[in-house]
Amino acid sequence: MNAYARAHENIMSDCDVIHEEIVAEVRRQMPDSEDFYDLANLYKMFSDNTRIKILWALSCHEMCVCDLAVLLNMTKSAISHQLKYLRMSNLVKPQKQGKVVFYSLADDHVQAIFEKGFEHIHE
């Protein structure tokens, strides 16, 4: 159990249970605290405007750092910095072709998360 989960496991509610069966059923289905922590960290990757722009670009086509930098009017260093976080979160994957590294979305799940997000904001 991580530090976050340990810090929050001892908090007691100031409410009495009203629908005990529902609470018990949801408790049985509830993932571990660490899973929630990991999911929150995943969504943090989507909280940065630059990372979202990079993901959008990569949802259209695989691209190298320099092309992303030109597209987004940023430095190569700034793009590389954000790609590092996206790689660590398994949202993008690199593929070296000769001396150039091309980036693409890691898998269809990332594409689906991204598309659902846009679908939601355009409702």
N, CA and C of each residue as an Amber inpcrd file, in Angstrom:
protein
   369
   0.8570000  -1.1770000   0.0000000   0.0000000   0.0000000   0.0000000
   0.8970000   1.2330000   0.0000000   0.5710000   2.2230000  -0.8560000
   1.4110000   3.4140000  -0.9360000   1.0830000   4.3830000   0.1970000
   1.8870000   5.4250000   0.3340000   1.7430000   6.3870000   1.4250000
   0.3960000   7.0960000   1.3810000  -0.0710000   7.4170000   0.1790000
  -1.3680000   8.0890000   0.0410000  -2.4830000   7.2230000   0.6110000
  -2.4880000   5.9610000   0.2370000  -3.5250000   5.0490000   0.6970000
  -3.4530000   4.8680000   2.2170000  -2.2430000   4.7170000   2.7450000
  -2.0910000   4.5590000   4.1980000  -2.5970000   5.7870000   4.9330000
  -2.3400000   6.9650000   4.4080000  -2.7390000   8.2080000   5.0660000
  -4.2520000   8.3710000   5.0820000  -4.9330000   7.7830000   4.1000000
  -6.3670000   7.9870000   3.9870000  -7.2160000   6.7950000   4.4400000
  -6.5880000   5.6920000   4.8120000  -7.3800000   4.5210000   5.1870000
  -7.9910000   4.6500000   6.5760000  -7.4320000   5.4930000   7.4390000
  -7.9120000   5.5970000   8.8110000  -8.9430000   6.7010000   9.0040000
  -9.2920000   7.4200000   7.9620000 -10.2940000   8.4660000   8.0740000
 -11.6550000   7.8040000   8.2650000 -12.3560000   8.2370000   9.2730000
 -13.6680000   7.6660000   9.5680000 -14.7480000   8.6630000   9.1640000
 -15.8120000   8.1600000   8.5630000 -16.9350000   8.9960000   8.1760000
 -17.7020000   9.4430000   9.4120000 -18.3190000  10.6090000   9.3160000
 -19.1550000  11.0950000  10.4170000 -20.6340000  10.8160000  10.1340000
 -20.9030000   9.9000000   9.2100000 -22.2760000   9.5410000   8.8430000
 -22.5860000   8.1140000   9.2740000 -23.8660000   7.8720000   9.5170000
 -24.3460000   6.5180000   9.7510000 -24.7740000   5.9510000   8.4070000
 -24.5400000   4.6630000   8.2000000 -24.9280000   4.0300000   6.9530000
 -26.4550000   4.0050000   6.8450000 -26.9450000   4.3750000   5.6840000
 -28.3880000   4.3900000   5.4430000 -28.7900000   3.1970000   4.5830000
 -27.9910000   2.9090000   3.5770000 -28.2930000   1.8030000   2.6600000
 -27.1380000   0.7980000   2.7350000 -27.1570000  -0.0020000   3.7930000
 -26.0630000  -0.9100000   4.1070000 -25.7570000  -1.8880000   2.9740000
 -26.7870000  -2.4190000   2.3120000 -26.5720000  -3.3930000   1.2390000
 -25.8320000  -2.7570000   0.0610000 -26.2040000  -1.5450000  -0.2540000
 -25.5510000  -0.8430000  -1.3710000 -24.0930000  -0.5730000  -1.0390000
 -23.8510000  -0.0990000   0.1690000 -22.4810000   0.1930000   0.5950000
 -21.6480000  -1.0860000   0.5540000 -22.2020000  -2.1830000   1.0410000
 -21.4700000  -3.4550000   1.0610000 -21.1640000  -3.9300000  -0.3610000
 -22.1310000  -3.8120000  -1.2640000 -21.9400000  -4.2560000  -2.6410000
 -20.8750000  -3.4170000  -3.3380000 -20.9410000  -2.1170000  -3.1850000
 -19.9480000  -1.2440000  -3.8160000 -18.5670000  -1.4890000  -3.2150000
 -18.5050000  -1.7160000  -1.8980000 -17.2240000  -1.9990000  -1.2440000
 -16.5920000  -3.2690000  -1.8070000 -17.4060000  -4.2940000  -2.0810000
 -16.8890000  -5.5520000  -2.6500000 -16.3020000  -5.3270000  -4.0490000
 -16.8780000  -4.4160000  -4.7940000 -16.4380000  -4.1640000  -6.1690000
 -15.3120000  -3.1370000  -6.2650000 -15.0840000  -2.4050000  -5.1900000
 -14.1410000  -1.2990000  -5.2270000 -12.7000000  -1.7800000  -5.4280000
 -12.0020000  -1.2010000  -6.4080000 -10.5860000  -1.5420000  -6.6110000
  -9.7300000  -1.1110000  -5.4170000  -8.5130000  -1.6030000  -5.3870000
  -7.5600000  -1.2190000  -4.3440000  -7.2480000   0.2710000  -4.4360000
  -6.8590000   0.8610000  -3.3150000  -6.4980000   2.2820000  -3.2790000
  -5.3750000   2.6000000  -4.2540000  -4.4560000   1.6680000  -4.4170000
  -3.3420000   1.8870000  -5.3320000  -3.8200000   2.0290000  -6.7790000
  -4.8610000   1.2740000  -7.1390000  -5.4280000   1.4110000  -8.4890000
  -6.0020000   2.8070000  -8.7010000  -6.6740000   3.3290000  -7.6880000
  -7.2060000   4.6920000  -7.7900000  -6.0820000   5.7090000  -7.9070000
  -5.0360000   5.4880000  -7.1530000  -3.8670000   6.3770000  -7.2090000
  -3.2530000   6.3620000  -8.6100000  -3.0950000   5.1650000  -9.1810000
  -2.5330000   5.0360000 -10.5300000  -3.4330000   5.6840000 -11.5740000
  -4.7430000   5.5150000 -11.4300000  -5.6780000   6.1150000 -12.3730000
  -5.6320000   7.6380000 -12.2840000  -5.5490000   8.1730000 -11.0820000
  -5.4390000   9.6280000 -10.9210000  -4.1680000  10.1410000 -11.5870000
  -3.0820000   9.4040000 -11.4520000  -1.8300000   9.8070000 -12.1090000
  -1.9510000   9.7650000 -13.6250000  -2.6730000   8.7730000 -14.1380000
  -2.9000000   8.7150000 -15.5780000  -3.6330000   9.9690000 -16.0400000
  -4.6900000  10.3210000 -15.3430000  -5.4620000  11.4970000 -15.7440000
  -4.6750000  12.7930000 -15.5700000  -3.7110000  12.8170000 -14.6770000
  -2.8550000  14.0030000 -14.5530000  -2.0970000  14.2780000 -15.8500000
  -1.7800000  13.2180000 -16.5800000  -1.0690000  13.3950000 -17.8430000
  -1.9230000  14.1640000 -18.8520000  -3.2300000  14.0980000 -18.6850000
  -4.1450000  14.7990000 -19.5820000  -4.4570000  16.2140000 -19.0880000
  -3.8490000  16.6190000 -17.9860000  -4.1730000  17.9270000 -17.4060000
  -3.2780000  19.0510000 -17.9110000  -2.3470000  18.7370000 -18.7810000
  -1.4240000  19.7490000 -19.2990000  -1.7380000  20.0300000 -20.7660000
  -1.9330000  21.2960000 -21.0920000  -2.3000000  21.7310000 -22.4350000
  -1.2940000  21.2520000 -23.4900000  -0.0140000  21.3380000 -23.2040000
   1.0060000  20.9070000 -24.1650000   0.9290000  19.4090000 -24.4050000
   0.7780000  18.6230000 -23.3410000   0.6830000  17.1760000 -23.5110000
  -0.5630000  16.8050000 -24.3200000  -1.6570000  17.5150000 -24.0990000
  -2.8780000  17.2550000 -24.8670000  -2.6480000  17.5550000 -26.3440000
  -1.9630000  18.6400000 -26.6400000  -1.6720000  18.9780000 -28.0370000
  -0.7800000  17.9130000 -28.6760000   0.1970000  17.4440000 -27.9290000
   1.0790000  16.3840000 -28.4440000   0.2650000  15.1260000 -28.7190000
  -0.5800000  14.7310000 -27.7780000  -1.3980000  13.5380000 -27.9630000
  -2.3360000  13.6970000 -29.1600000  -2.9140000  14.8850000 -29.3170000
  -3.7850000  15.1100000 -30.4660000  -3.0070000  14.9430000 -31.7680000
  -1.8290000  15.5620000 -31.8360000  -1.0020000  15.4440000 -33.0440000
  -0.6630000  13.9900000 -33.3270000  -0.2970000  13.2490000 -32.2880000
   0.0690000  11.8450000 -32.4710000  -1.1420000  10.9640000 -32.7650000
  -2.3190000  11.4460000 -32.4310000  -3.5210000  10.6900000 -32.7960000
  -3.7830000  10.8020000 -34.2980000  -3.2160000  11.8400000 -34.9160000
  -3.3530000  12.0230000 -36.3680000  -2.2750000  11.2720000 -37.1350000
  -1.0480000  11.3010000 -36.5890000   0.0720000  10.6960000 -37.3170000
   1.2690000  10.5780000 -36.3840000   2.0900000   9.5410000 -36.5660000
   3.3390000   9.4790000 -35.7950000   4.2220000  10.6370000 -36.2370000
   4.9890000  11.1700000 -35.2870000   5.8140000  12.3440000 -35.5710000
   7.1060000  12.3020000 -34.7690000   8.1130000  12.9990000 -35.2640000
   9.3680000  13.1360000 -34.5310000   9.3140000  14.3980000 -33.6750000
  10.2680000  14.5170000 -32.7650000  10.3170000  15.6420000 -31.8340000
  10.3830000  16.9720000 -32.5800000  11.2320000  17.0550000 -33.5930000
  11.3880000  18.3230000 -34.3160000  10.0950000  18.7470000 -35.0090000
   9.3950000  17.7910000 -35.6200000   8.1370000  18.1300000 -36.2810000
   7.0870000  18.5710000 -35.2650000   7.0530000  17.9150000 -34.1210000
   6.1390000  18.3370000 -33.0530000   6.4870000  19.7420000 -32.5610000
   7.7840000  20.0200000 -32.4400000   8.2220000  21.3400000 -31.9770000
   7.7920000  22.4320000 -32.9600000   7.9480000  22.1690000 -34.2470000
   7.5290000  23.1470000 -35.2600000   6.0150000  23.3140000 -35.2310000
   5.2890000  22.2030000 -35.2030000   3.8320000  22.2370000 -35.1930000
   3.2970000  23.0630000 -34.0240000   3.8720000  22.8600000 -32.8530000
   3.3700000  23.5120000 -31.6390000   4.1100000  24.8020000 -31.2920000
   5.0520000  25.2000000 -32.1650000   5.8260000  26.4280000 -31.9550000
   6.5090000  26.4250000 -30.5860000   7.2250000  25.3410000 -30.3370000
   7.9280000  25.1530000 -29.0700000   9.3490000  24.6900000 -29.3570000
  10.1600000  24.6420000 -28.3130000  11.5250000  24.1600000 -28.4800000
  11.5400000  22.6300000 -28.4600000  12.5640000  22.0820000 -29.0680000
  12.7660000  20.6310000 -29.0600000  12.8740000  20.1250000 -27.6240000
  13.5660000  20.8930000 -26.7930000  13.7410000  20.5230000 -25.3930000
  12.4010000  20.4490000 -24.6560000  11.5340000  21.4210000 -24.8900000
  10.2280000  21.4370000 -24.2180000   9.3730000  20.2440000 -24.6490000
   9.4090000  19.9250000 -25.9380000   8.6520000  18.7800000 -26.4370000
   9.2140000  17.4820000 -25.8620000  10.5330000  17.3580000 -25.8630000
  11.1770000  16.1520000 -25.3140000  10.8170000  15.9610000 -23.8510000
  10.7720000  17.0540000 -23.1040000  10.4240000  17.0050000 -21.6830000
   9.0150000  16.4200000 -21.5000000   8.0600000  16.8810000 -22.2940000
   6.6870000  16.3870000 -22.1770000   6.5710000  14.9480000 -22.6780000
   7.2900000  14.6190000 -23.7290000   7.2670000  13.2460000 -24.2360000
   7.8040000  12.2610000 -23.1990000   8.7620000  12.7060000 -22.4080000
   9.3050000  11.8530000 -21.3470000   8.1920000  11.4370000 -20.3820000
   7.3690000  12.4020000 -19.9550000   6.2630000  12.0940000 -19.0430000
   5.2230000  11.2020000 -19.7160000   4.9430000  11.4740000 -20.9780000
   3.9700000  10.6630000 -21.6940000   4.4710000   9.2310000 -21.8950000
   5.7820000   9.0720000 -22.1210000   6.3730000   7.7260000 -22.2300000
   6.2910000   6.9980000 -20.9000000   6.6480000   7.6890000 -19.8160000
   6.6370000   7.0730000 -18.4850000   5.2300000   6.6250000 -18.0830000
   4.2260000   7.2810000 -18.6210000   2.8390000   6.9210000 -18.3270000
   2.2630000   5.9540000 -19.3500000   3.1150000   5.4590000 -20.2350000
   2.7070000   4.5100000 -21.2760000   1.6090000   5.0500000 -22.1870000
   1.6740000   6.3450000 -22.4680000   0.7020000   6.9530000 -23.3740000
   1.2500000   7.0910000 -24.7870000   2.5660000   7.2020000 -24.9000000
   3.2070000   7.2470000 -26.2190000   4.3430000   6.2300000 -26.2510000
   4.7080000   5.8640000 -27.4740000   5.8330000   4.9400000 -27.6220000
   6.7650000   5.4720000 -28.7070000   8.0740000   5.3020000 -28.4830000
   9.0520000   5.7320000 -29.4860000   9.3830000   4.5880000 -30.4370000
   9.7730000   4.9460000 -31.6440000  10.2710000   3.9620000 -32.6090000
  11.3880000   4.6340000 -33.3980000  12.5740000   4.0980000 -33.2390000
  13.7360000   4.6720000 -33.9050000  13.7980000   4.1850000 -35.3480000
  13.9520000   5.1370000 -36.2670000  14.1210000   4.8280000 -37.6890000
  15.3660000   5.5680000 -38.1490000  16.4690000   4.8370000 -38.2020000
  17.7500000   5.4690000 -38.4970000  18.1630000   6.3470000 -37.3260000
  18.4150000   7.6250000 -37.5980000  18.8090000   8.5520000 -36.5350000
  17.6240000   9.2940000 -35.9300000  16.4370000   9.0830000 -36.4870000
  15.2530000   9.8190000 -36.0450000  14.3510000   8.9130000 -35.2150000
  13.8330000   9.4590000 -34.1220000  12.8830000   8.7430000 -33.2780000
  11.4870000   9.3060000 -33.5600000  10.5830000   8.4160000 -33.9450000
   9.1980000   8.7960000 -34.1900000   8.3550000   8.3520000 -32.9970000
   7.3890000   9.1710000 -32.6550000   6.4900000   8.8720000 -31.5440000
   5.0910000   8.6420000 -32.0760000   4.3910000   7.7400000 -31.4090000
   2.9960000   7.4710000 -31.7220000   2.2700000   7.1710000 -30.4140000
   0.9450000   7.1490000 -30.4840000   0.1890000   6.7700000 -29.2960000
   0.5310000   5.3240000 -28.9620000   0.5610000   5.0120000 -27.6890000
   1.0100000   3.6920000 -27.2420000   0.0990000   2.5620000 -27.7150000
  -1.2060000   2.7870000 -27.7300000  -2.1340000   1.7380000 -28.1570000
  -3.5180000   2.3300000 -28.3980000  -4.4520000   1.4670000 -28.7570000
  -5.8180000   1.9070000 -29.0570000  -6.5350000   2.4650000 -27.8340000
  -6.1360000   2.0200000 -26.6320000  -6.7580000   2.5310000 -25.4100000
  -6.5170000   4.0310000 -25.2700000  -5.3200000   4.4640000 -25.5810000
  -4.9830000   5.8870000 -25.4730000  -5.8310000   6.6710000 -26.4790000
  -5.9480000   6.1500000 -27.6870000  -6.7820000   6.7900000 -28.7080000
  -8.2250000   6.8960000 -28.2140000  -8.7380000   5.8330000 -27.6070000
 -10.1190000   5.8180000 -27.1220000 -10.3300000   6.8280000 -25.9960000
  -9.3830000   6.9000000 -25.0530000  -9.4870000   7.8690000 -23.9550000
  -9.5250000   9.2810000 -24.5210000  -8.6480000   9.5310000 -25.4600000
  -8.5430000  10.8480000 -26.0770000  -9.8320000  11.2020000 -26.8230000
 -10.3330000  10.2700000 -27.6250000 -11.5640000  10.5100000 -28.3930000
 -12.7590000  10.7180000 -27.4700000 -12.8480000   9.9210000 -26.4140000
 -13.9670000  10.0730000 -25.4500000 -13.9150000  11.4310000 -24.7740000
 -12.7190000  11.9070000 -24.4720000 -12.5830000  13.2260000 -23.8610000
 -13.1120000  14.3190000 -24.7710000 -12.7550000  14.2730000 -26.0420000
 -13.2460000  15.2650000 -27.0040000 -14.7550000  15.1170000 -27.2070000
 -15.2260000  13.8800000 -27.2420000 -16.6550000  13.6500000 -27.3910000
 -17.4130000  14.2870000 -26.2120000 -16.8740000  14.1280000 -25.0230000
 -17.5180000  14.6660000 -23.8400000 -17.5610000  16.1990000 -23.8510000
 -16.4610000  16.8420000 -24.2120000 -16.4620000  18.3060000 -24.1710000
 -17.2920000  18.9210000 -25.2990000 -17.6050000  18.1410000 -26.3240000
 -18.4250000  18.6480000 -27.4190000 -19.8990000  18.2750000 -27.2930000
 -20.2910000  17.6680000 -26.1730000 -21.7070000  17.3060000 -25.9600000
 -22.5690000  18.5360000 -25.8950000
